[in-house]
Amino acid sequence: MTLSPARLACAVVTAMSLFWFIPDVYRRATNPEKVRATAYYSAVEERFMVRTDTFTGAGYADESGNPLEAPAFKERLPFLYFAELEKQGRFPATVAGVPVTAQDARNALQTVQLSPRMWNLPKMPLNVLLDAAPAGAHLSLPPDIFRITGTGLDFIRCADGSLDTAKTARFAEALRTADVRFPLRGLGSNPNPLKSFDEGCLLVDAEGRVFRLAMHKGEPRCRATGLAIDGEVKAITVEEHPRRAFVGTIVTGDAVHLVTYDDTLVRLPLEGFDAAGSYAVLRSDPLNVTLASADLRDRLTQPTRYIATDAQYNPVHTFDLYFPAEARSRIEAAQVVGSVLSPLALRQFAPEEGRVLFRIEPAASLPLAALGCALSVALLVLMRRRTRTGLHWGETLFVAATGLPGLAGVLVFGPLATPETGEATGKRLSHDEKRPADKSPEGLKGFHKKGCAPGCRGNE
């Protein structure tokens, strides 16, 4: 028996498809109720409050696990529920001894989310630069975009794709005057014209120096901040907010930096931050700033680290929030049991990636995966014996390596091996199949003499 390349290829494609389909269907069928837990720093209690949301409702507790009723929980977080407390007339006059109002909470609320999907995607060299001093009352999109090259910035008209040589030359002169060295390590902006004001771009040149680039009434303005960044620049964002605490962020491989309006570089105290898979969140209120960071590659066993800081980003309290233990145990048990169905899983999406993947990962439990493969081989052998069909060693190895997905491929496309010419298949021939090809009287006469039992007259 020889393996058929065509059938083998079809079986491999089927197994690869089922490496995605079987684990995905099993995960959807066995996943427990979705649970989302979030911690918020309470300046009233000087510790974190935890809210857990499920399909059935929300649960409230402090960081020690003591349950709270919803009204008591909200009173401990006046800066988060300022609108509701203000409407009910329960917003406090002072928080931690500091006089505050609901409007103060509204003005100070700022949230910045930094996800690895922002920098793990290939970067497009096209950007938009708004005019920070437009003639009208509101910001608007410009008629061009600019392209980052190895030697400068090229402004391209959107109407016809032509190069705006005059504007390109003006910006090139401004960058040269500011002593920007190309190629750039990174550039970031916020091209949303719905914001109330524009701070232009933050850029890091080839030597790691930080610059601010803006456009006022069509003319470039570029200046050096005197700051420098070490290491690879993963992402740069610009965060215009009325509180004007910082211009934007610069993310490197192991840190998140804030660029302030007074040209100061602040490294946020995010312990264990890894740009390869960690996300970071900054949330501000009138008294404190809350930082959160977690590794998206392992949300089940690794905690989300919450850090409350003062206005100067000095830590005042830290709290680790783990995934709820009951839900985690159910998910882990389902993953282990599901190993029987497929020894491998084809992963197409990951929270730390912003693109479609083709990543094959082993099952959660290798012993159970091996058991599933052994059962698949046993089932294949049993079916071949019942049909009295030969079994090639290559088929056995294929099913032993791929388990149920490989077995499905073999059963759908038939035996992967075909008998060689003249090779016995083990199938019994009927009397009609034993008839000779020669139907002449001489041939039939010889058949009757050799093939019939004594006393048999055949078809005379």
ABEGO torsion letter per residue (X at the ends): XBBBAAAAAAAAAAAAAAAAAAAAAAAAAABBBBBBBBBBBBAAAGBBBBBBBBAAEBBBBBAAGBBBBAAAAAAABAAAAAAAAAAAGABBABBGGBBBBAAAAAAABBBBBBBAAAAABBBBABBBBBBABBABABBBBBABBBBBBAAEBBBBBAAAGBBBAAAAAAAAAAAAAAGBBOBBABBBBBABAABABBAEBBBBBAAGBBBBBBBBGGBBBBBBAGBBBBEBBABBBBBBBAAGABABBBBBAABBBBBBAAGBBBBBBBBGBBAAABBBBBBBBAABBBBBBBBAABAAABBBBBBBBBAAGBBABBBBBBBBAAAAAAAAAAAAAAAAABABBBBABBAABABBBBBBBBBABAAAAAAAAAAAAAAAAAAAAAAGBBBBAAAAAAAAAAEAAAAAAAAAAEBABBBBBGBBAGBBBBAAAABBABABAAAAAAAAAAABBBGBAEAX
